[in-house]
């Protein structure tokens, strides 16, 4: 990548630090790959001006990625970083949609992947790992969010937990309402555990997490341990998170969700549809799927049809 183009990109990134460190690095990787491709494969000048980014460049890039056999979902991820850049350059209106680029609408499984956490699951885990999985089950947390969970930060506000941006996917911080006594009890147990295991290495300003000996063990090493145990006892992916979403939806709407054999949206009266819409919106936000991403949330609770 040329000095000029590299300077332009780094200048944009310098003043727009959206998301976590990991999210920013992923975004940078996608963008440098895009720029290098346009310069080496499409003949763009070594001093290409990013302020001229538009529809033509996107269509060419997508066509090339398709020709290389990349999955449509992978191409969408690449375009997400380019759209972010276009927004910072005030050129977002010139970027074509996924549909305009000929990318297929994402298809979701209609299988119910929910699994409820049981004493049988917990019996195969030590105390620390039990708390990690209970955080997933009681608050619908992703694995990374439960591993990096710091009780002191999360419980600053009454009646909800706050998740920090660098715990969350795509650096989107969020809050989740505390709605039952089980959650309150769990938070108290996590607080006691983290305080008891902080040791002498922590100062008052240091962050806690569920990773053992934070100063010694890396996140990925402990994450692998958790995943290995999960695999041994048959816990797959976001199964506890799926169950939480379905329970939360019912608690908010009074309805069983479609994916759990509840009624279809089209079978509901107007009042019930209003409750369905409101509940789905809250579940979407508390899952951290981003604004207007009910298509993703549909894999948890079922489609609005």
C-alpha positions, 0 to 999 in steps of 0.5 A, spaced: 500 500 500 502 506 498 504 512 503 499 516 501 493 511 501 496 508 507 496 515 511 489 517 509 487 510 512 491 511 518 488 518 519 481 516 519 483 510 524 486 515 528 480 519 529 475 514 529 476 508 534 470 505 534 469 498 538 474 494 541 482 493 540 480 486 536 474 489 532 479 495 530 484 490 528 480 486 524 477 492 521 484 495 519 486 488 516 479 488 512 481 495 509 488 494 508 486 487 504 481 491 500 486 497 498 492 492 496 487 488 492 484 494 488 492 497 487 495 490 485 489 486 481 485 492 479 490 497 477 489 503 481 494 508 482 499 507 488 497 514 490 489 512 490 485 517 493 480 514 498 476 520 498 474 517 491 471 511 494 464 509 490 460 504 487 464 502 482 470 500 486 465 496 491 462 492 485 469 490 482 471 488 489 465 483 490 466 480 483 473 479 484 471 475 491 466 471 488 471 469 482 475 467 488 470 462 491 469 466 497 462 465 501 457 470 501 457 471 508 465 472 508 464 478 503 459 481 507 464 481 513 469 485 508 464 490 506 462 491 513 469 494 514 468 498 507 462 501 509 464 503 516 470 507 512 465 510 507 461 513 513 467 516 516 469 519 509 461 521 508 461 517 502 456 512 505 450 514 500 455 511 494 456 504 497 451 499 494 447 494 498 448 487 499 443 485 495 445 490 489 452 487 489 448 480 488 449 477 495 444 472 497 440 474 503 442 470 509 439 464 510 438 461 518 436 455 521 429 453 523 432 448 528 431 450 536 438 450 538 437 452 546 439 448 551 438 449 559 443 449 564 442 443 568 446 440 575 449 435 570 452 440 566 455 443 572 457 437 575 463 436 570 466 443 572 470 446 577 467 452 581 470 457 576 467 454 570 461 453 573 460 461 574 462 462 567 457 458 564 452 460 569 453 467 567 452 465 560 445 461 562 442 467 566 444 473 562 445 470 555 452 472 555 457 470 549 463 466 552 468 472 551 463 476 555 462 471 561 470 470 561 472 477 561 466 479 566 468 484 571 463 484 577 465 491 579 464 494 573 458 490 571 454 492 577 455 499 577 447 501 576 442 498 580 437 493 576 442 491 570 449 489 568 453 493 564 458 490 559 464 493 557 465 494 549 472 490 549 468 484 552 463 484 546 462 482 539 464 488 534 465 493 540 458 494 542 457 495 549 450 494 552 446 493 558 442 487 560 436 488 565 436 483 572 429 480 573 430 475 578 433 472 584 437 467 581 441 473 577 442 477 583 444 470 587 449 469 581 452 476 581 453 476 589 457 469 588 461 472 582 463 478 586 465 473 592 469 469 587 473 475 584 474 478 590 477 472 594 481 470 588 484 477 586 490 475 590 496 480 591 497 481 584 491 486 583 491 493 585 484 497 586 484 500 579 485 493 576 480 489 572 477 483 575 475 477 570 473 470 570 480 468 567 484 464 572 491 468 575 489 474 570 496 476 570 499 469 568 494 466 564 492 469 557 485 469 555 485 464 549 488 459 553 483 459 558 477 459 553 480 453 550 480 449 557 472 452 557 471 449 550 474 443 551 470 441 557 464 444 553 465 439 548 466 433 552 459 434 556 456 436 549 455 443 550 455 446 543 456 454 541 451 459 544 446 453 546 445 457 553 444 463 550 439 461 545 435 458 551 436 465 555 433 469 549 427 464 549 426 465 556 427 472 556 422 473 550 416 469 554 418 473 560 417 480 556 411 478 551 407 473 555 408 468 549 412 462 547 417 464 541 415 461 534 422 457 534 420 453 541 413 451 538 409 458 540 404 461 535 406 464 528 406 472 528 401 472 523 396 468 528 396 473 533 392 479 534 394 486 534 395 487 541 399 480 541 403 483 535 405 489 539 408 485 545 411 480 540 415 486 536 417 490 543 419 483 546 423 482 540 426 489 540 429 488 547 431 481 546 435 483 540 438 489 544 440 485 550 443 479 546 448 485 543 446 484 535 446 491 533 440 495 531 435 493 527 438 486 526 432 482 528 434 477 522 440 474 527 435 474 533 430 470 529 435 464 529 434 465 537 426 466 537 424 464 530 422 469 525 416 474 524 412 471 519 
